Amino acid sequence: MEIVKINPNQPEPNVIAQARATLLRGGIIAYPTDTVYGLGAIVSHPAAVRRIKEIKGRAKHKPLSIMVKDLAMADYYGELKPGAERYLPGRFTVLINKKATVPSWITPNNFVGIRIPEYAFTRLLMAGLLEAVVTTSANISWQTPVHSISNLLAQVGQRADMIDLIIDAGELAFNPPSTLVNMSE
């Protein structure tokens, strides 16, 4: 586990490159978003996705959302409906019918949650990736979402060692986790 501090207003390019490299080699990152700190892994790395669920203490069958860079990438993974652009990017997770491009280890059902955070670090991170990133809040399942790395480390305890890279943007504003918007019907 490595902790790297960033300027939340102007994330350093070398830290963004380090986070991308960690993801691309099958690693897990903890990172800041426009809501709370999150955990992420590339969707095509099932072992990393399993580790995220283990860190969170989340049931293996529970679905996870994905973070994409834009609406075109969102449409690659799911059936976007007119009006999705009202919520993406932003502090929303839009639930849509998934396409075959979403692996079963992300969600075993017919839906997928799509997220495009409106946050400098995540936008720059995603700009250089060709596939989605599994995204979930960095707290233990059913526990309080975390807004600081100290809270994250306290909550996950020894499981923090399963996180390859932690991006520390300091204390985040106390926003609630993303709001779910169901556009799957």
Secondary structure, DSSP 8 states (H G I E B T S, - for coil): -EEEE--SSS--HHHHHHHHHHHHTT--EEE--SSS-EEEEETT-HHHHHHHHHHHT--TTS--EEE-SSHHHHHHHEE--TTGGGTSSSSEEEEEEE-TTS-TTT-SSSEEEEE----HHHHHHHHT-SS-EEEEESS-TTS---SSHHHHHHHHGGGGGG-SEEEE--S-----S-EEEE---
